[in-house]
Amino acid sequence: MNKNIVILAGSPRKVSSTDRLVAAFTEGAKGAGHNVTTFRVADMKIGGCLGCNHCFQETGICVQKDDMQTILDALRKADTLILASPIYYWGVTSQLKCVIDRTYALLKEGSSVKFAALLMACCDDTEAAGDPPIAMFRQICAYMKWEEVGIIVAPRLNNPKDINDRPELDQAKQLGMKI
């Protein structure tokens, strides 16, 4: 069954290791016949959640008029969400976290997302640097009742070329194919 997949790519650097993971995943997903929409959130104008609850008074409509509405519209049609980020100070980037916070606007009306995966790159020598964002991701999945379908952490990536020929690229492609 073809899925509608939304990827929220959080790297502020273009042609980053995270972007390479996203590209590998996308290649696999499109090869399997899935529809993929990718948002490079660092390139978008998205303000932080104001906590004003306007979205609960006017179901799903945020008081802020910025690029987040495009993402919310895509998430309303998606059944699969992929979060992709380099690990910055043991978390996802601030750009991606901002978008995650703004998905609050979907809580009252619900979301069609059923499945979620996490792709991360980091400079650290071990995958343990991914533990805090993985914990956050798993809490979000549990709260939203999304099925976790994959987590890939690629450590020891100091430069974008360091990901060349790494097994995580194939893992991302395979995840895209099987999702």
N, C-alpha and C positions, 0 to 999 in steps of 0.2 A: 504494500500500500504506500503510495507516495505521500510524503509528509511536507508540510509547510514549515520550514526551519528559519528562525531568526537568529542571527549571530550578532551579539553585542561585543565588538572588538574594542578593548580599552587601552591599547597602547598609544601613547602620544607620539611615538616615533614611527615614521613611515618606513616600510621595508624592515620591520623588526622581526625578531625571532617569533614573537606572538603572531604577527601577520603571516609568517611562513606556516605556523601551525594551522591558522585559519584557512590558508590557501589549500593545504593538504586535506583538511577536513572537507572543505567545499568541493574539491576535486572528487573525493570519494562519494559525497552526498549527491552531487549532480550526476555522477556516473551511475548511481543507483536509481536515478529518476526523480529525486526529491527537488522541491523548489527551495532555493536558498536566497535569503535577503540578508545582506551584511550591512551593519551600521558601524562606521568608524567614529565612535562617540567623541573622541578627542577633537575631531574636525567639526563638531556640531555645537551650536549655541544652546546649552542646556543649563538652566539655573538649578540650584539646590532646592529641595522640598522646603516649603515655607511652613508646613504643619498647620495650615489654615483650615483644612478639612472642606474646602470648597468642592473638591472632587466627590465628597460624600453627600453634599447637599445637591449638587448638579452631577448626577451619576457619571463618573469617569471623566469629567471635564475639569481640567486643571485651570486655575486662575491665571497661570503664567502662559503667555503666548510666545513659545519658543519652539525649537526643533523637537522637543520631546513628544509632541502630539503625533508626529510621523511614526515614532517608535511605538507609541501606545496603539495606534491604528494597526500597525503590523502585528503586534502581540495579540490583538483581538482575533486575528485570523490564524495565528501560528499554533501548531500542536507541539512544537519542539523549540526549546530555547538553548542556545549555546552561549556561555559566558567565556570570554577569552581575555586574558590580562597577563602582563608581566607582574611579578611579585615585587611590590614596592613597600618596604618596611613591614613585611609580614602580612600584607593585605593586597587586595586588588587596587588598581590605580584610582585616584580620586575621581577621575572622569567616569569610570565605570561605576564606582560606588554611588555617584550622584544619580546616574540613570537607574540603578537598582532602587534607590530611595524613592525616586519619582514613580516607579511602578505601583506605588501605594494607590495611585488614582484608579487602578484596576480592581482593587480589593472589593469594593461594594458590588460591582457588577459581575465580578468573576473574570476568569481568563480561560481561554481554550487550550492553553499550554498544558500538556500532560507529561512531557519528558524534558529532561534538562541534562546538560553536560558542561564540564568545566575544562578549559584548556589554559595552561599556565607555563610561563617561561621564567627562569630566574638565574641570577649569577651565583647563587649559593652552591656549595659543593654537594648538597644533599637535597632530596625531595622534602625533607622535614621543614624547610622554609615555607612550603605550601600548606602546612598543617592549619594555621589560623584561617586563611581564606577557604580551605576545604571545609573547615568546621562551619564557617558562615554559610557557604553554599549548601551544605547538608541541612542546616537549620531552615534556610529559605525553602529548600525542597520539601522538607517535612511540613512546614507551615502552609505552603501553597498546595500541598498534596501532588507534587510533581515526582515522577519516577526518575531517580538518578540513573542515567544510562552510560556514564563514563566520566572519568577524571584522568587527565594526562598532565603530568608535571615534568618539564624538561629542565634539569639543573645544569650548572656549569656553562652558562651561556653569557660570556662577557662581551661578545661581539655578534652581530647578526649572522656572520658567516660560520660561527661556531655550531650552528644547528645543521649545517650541511652534512648529509649522510648519517644523521642521527636516527635511531629507531623510533623516536617520538613522532617524527614526520610520518612514517609508515603507520604508526598506531593511530594518528589523527585521521589519516586517509581511510584506514580500516573502520574506524568508528563512524565516519561519514557514510561508508558503504552499508554498514550493518544497522544503523540507527533506524 
